[in-house]
Amino acid sequence: MSNTENTSIGVLFCDVAGSTKLYREVGDAVALRVVDACLDLAAGVVRTGGGRLVKTIGDEFMAVFDDVCAMCDAAIAVQRRFEEAAPSLEHVAAHRLQLRIGFHFGPVVRTTDDYFGTTVNMAARMTALAKGGQIITTGALADALPPARRAATRSLVGVHVKGAGQELRVAEVLWHLSTHQTTVFSLMPAETQVVAVPELRLSHRGRRWVFDEGRQSVSLGREASSDILIENEHASRRHATIERRGDKWVLVDHSTNGTFVMLFGGEEFCIRREELVLRDVGTLGMGQSVSQDRENGLDYALTLHEGGTGD
């Protein structure tokens, strides 16, 4: 290769999930037109966000960013714009097409018109791990993001990266607009943004608490000084905290046995020495699965109704 140089840069891949089935059902010509429309829409958002399109390969494209925060924001903007546009795009809604995005930041080898190296390969692996509608990156990169953006990520437990050579943590970047929360990122100038902080409502063994924007954190555990005392042998003395970061409430686990999170609808997973942005409503299990010990579960709900901080 000629004219090569070593540099560090952000690499993002965007792929149309469901395109294989689309080609089979509507034919090559129509499917190609639909896929191109999806990628054109996404590429336009990427360019607006400061990214540079490198190449398109089949049903995905590769872009690069000089700034990791701009790359993260652009990935979120792409998913939100695609969700808004999907109903009006040919065949997209009917065939449930979605975008999956993966990104990473690090050293690459740059040629005249392409990029190569471990960072590129890792970004491609993150994309392969993503399901339709997801944004995936490495846990290390998520940890390195500034606090506001880091709060909009959650570690994925039990996800295996093929060929990584070692255990690699993976994180999802959350982008869905919740009816109970405002978004972390906005295209509006900062001075015009109106940020509403949802109340954090907790209940445990018949007691209820409400915390608003005046509260920075809530401690949970067996330690007597905890804001919410958890009298459960599986819980650690200093088990977890729920911290307010901007307009988000973030669960931070400090425990030995982990914190089990059961979302509304029954999906449950465990975080251990990890962080998770709380969304809508759910139940927390301190050191034990909620399904095994519902009585000791800590219910939470996020609402935008006004109210005071109380016990």
Disulfide bonds with the S-S distance in Angstrom:
none
